[in-house]
């Protein structure tokens, strides 16, 4: 009981370390990320793939209003998991930084540079009183100097570079699947298939186009592209993962 009281004393302020060197509010922010639907990033030899689980909680909700993949610049895309409102704030910050870099230096911002700008911004909210950490993790993918790059931002403000990763719900299972099936020589189409296979592995083996968000950044064109539902349906069909809508019951009066 005394230990619980001691922990509560240290988790009330973001600026206070516990005796064992932990910032409880940052750990709680990571728990918020785990409650968000999954997002996946995969780096291939000819581009980056971002895929997200965007299951709609109600048939009355417009699919287009659920945004988990965002364009940060012409050559950079970002996927999120966690608090959507926090993600939108960080996406807006990332877009401003990309434009500032273009105006100041006359060249597109690097993927690594943008990620570190975002994580520097996140880190400030782990040591300032009266504010809370961002309860969201981002996957930042794009092309830098002709090479695909893929990064993760953590609520602590730490950037990590990956070949393939998952954030959000079912991260452990998804990460295990990616580690088992990832291939360094995979093409962009292979990356799309792997991302969809991973999502399907934690969703009863099939997916609906309305439940998935998909985007790519191609090395050749260096352009970020979000797939529409027709292209997602085609990709699911090619991967033999296309699910069927549940038929509506016709009740007779």
C-alpha positions, 0 to 999 in steps of 0.5 A: 500500500505504501509503495502504491502511495509512493508511486502516485506521488511521483506520477503527478508531475511530469518533471519529477523522476521516481527514485528508480529513474522513471517518468511515469507520465511518459510510460502512461503516454506509451500505454495510450499509444497501445490503445490506438489501432495499429500502424505499420511501416516497411522500408523496401529497396525501392520505397517505403510502405505505410499501412494502418488499421482504420476499423470504423466503430460505427456504420454511420461514421464517414470513412474519410473522416478517420485519418491515420496517414498524413502527407508531411511533404511531397516525399514524406508520409507519416502514420500514427497510433494513439491519440488522434488529436495529439497526432494532428498537432504533431503533423501540423508541426512537421508540415511547418518544419518542412516548409521552413526548411524549404524556404530557408535552405531552398531544398526539401527537408531530410527524413531524419532531420524532420524526425529529429525536429519532431522528437525535439518538440515531443521531448520538451513536453517531458520536462515542462511543468503544466503540460503532458507528454504527447500520447501518440507514436508516429512512423515517418517514412520517405526518401532522402538522397535517393534512399528510403528511410523509416523512423519511429517517434516515441512519447519520450522524444526518442527517434528510432530508425527501422527496416520495418516496424509496427506501433499501436495495438497488437504491436508485439504480434505484428513485430514478430510477424514482420521479423519473421517475414521481412526481406531486405531485397523486397520490392515495393509491391512485396512491402505492400503485401507484407504490410497487409499480411501482417494486419490480416494476421491480427484480424482473422486473416482477412481485411475490408478496403474500408478498414485499411489505409495504405500509402507509399513513397517511391524511390524513383518518383520520390513522391508520397501517394495515398491509395484510394479504396479501389487500389486497396481492394485490388491490393487485398485481392492480389494478396488473397486477403479480401474479406466480405461484408457481413450481410444485413439481416432482413427482419420480417414484421 
